[in-house]
Amino acid sequence: MAFNFDSCPERAGTDSTKWHRYANRDVIPSWIADMDFESPPAVVEAVKARAAHGVFGYPAQRDEVFASIVKYMKRRHGWDIRPEWITFMCSLVPGIHAAIRCATKPGETVVTSSPAYPPFLTAPTISERTSIKLEMVFENGRWTYDWAKLEVACAQSSSRVLLLCNPYNPLARVFEREELERLAAIAKKYDLTVCSDEIHCDLILDPKAKHTVFAALNDDAAARTVTLMAASKTYNIAGLTCGFAIISDAGLRTRFRRILQGMSLDQNVFGLAATQAAFDHGEEWRIACVDYLRGNLELIEKELKDMPGVVLRQRPQSSFLAWLDVSALGFEDPHAEFEKGGAGLSNGTDFGGVGHVRLNFGCPRSRLQEILNRMKKVVAKAKK
Ligand SMILES: Cc1ncc(COP(=O)(O)O)c(C=O)c1O
């Protein structure tokens, strides 16, 4: 079946966070991480069928939904999980908070990294935990950890949790097995709980890269890890609010669930239907979508040749987000300059990356071209 990613429905005026920000301005939104594409036909049909039922009482998680997730993890990632390891949530951010709270006391330390998806930076503070934000380093053509500094941070007597973004937003790294094994060894040595956010794991753009589920590395990693996943990024259903944690260790799972209890964090009936349809019937669409995103990435690389001072250090290996170093342009507030020029990018400072912006390329190619054209005009005006 052919899918048309070149055109997509109008999103302005559709309760979209991404589009609402620029409702009355000529700025193309290219910030928050959802795509402009229509979800897979099977997902749209499942949601329509659920809506047609007309009764929207409290949801229950049927065995079939658990079975879909179990099957998908095996098929996509070779990971054997059991249904009882799964905890549904309305989205993954509460899972990041719960993982921190269930494994630390106030004042204890969470080891995280920078630049990072903003909740990785803010969640420890919100819970009155301290955090160590390790700068990721660019070495041998790839973004990775500063291993010596990571070990020092994890060795601190107050360190309890390691937050891992696998694949990594915003650097779009797909970590190699050897890097994850190194992380797992450090977590074991210093007895840390690992929160592995793997929401971007099904959009792997680099044909040579392979996603490795951190908890599937070995028994020790499994026992100390909260894995966060969802169909939301890959199948573009973030607005249906459905994510889940997978935790094999019964003690850790009980502590995690206790934190979430009473916090009104259930998913809704549409999210369940969409997740099941995406995992059961979305594969052809997913492959086509990855292929389209690869084409978009090629366009970005071509256009960046005409944007001196805009640097994409490493070709994104995953997802639809490009982390751009624009510090050489000499702008005090690069995000504001691009916005004034009509390109609504994410502000790098929100991710701990001063002098950077993040470009969301999950959109039709013609729209991406227009965003890049606008960016080029802004770059041409920079003093440098
Ligand atoms: C790494 C990561 N985790 C979680 C989320 C958000 O997940 P949710 O919408 O399920 O809270 C995002 C969204 O961009 C993300 O990049």
The ligand as a Gaussian input file, in Angstrom:
#p B3LYP/6-31G(d) Opt

LIG

0 1
 C       12.527000      11.284000      25.103000
 C       11.088000      11.658000      25.237000
 N       10.357000      11.138000      26.231000
 C        9.044000      11.434000      26.392000
 C        8.430000      12.306000      25.518000
 C        7.008000      12.680000      25.716000
 O        6.248000      11.606000      25.917000
 P        4.729000      11.756000      26.369000
 O        4.088000      12.672000      25.401000
 O        4.241000      10.374000      26.303000
 O        4.769000      12.302000      27.759000
 C        9.155000      12.885000      24.474000
 C        8.509000      13.833000      23.571000
 O        9.129000      14.476000      22.782000
 C       10.513000      12.544000      24.319000
 O       11.252000      13.045000      23.326000

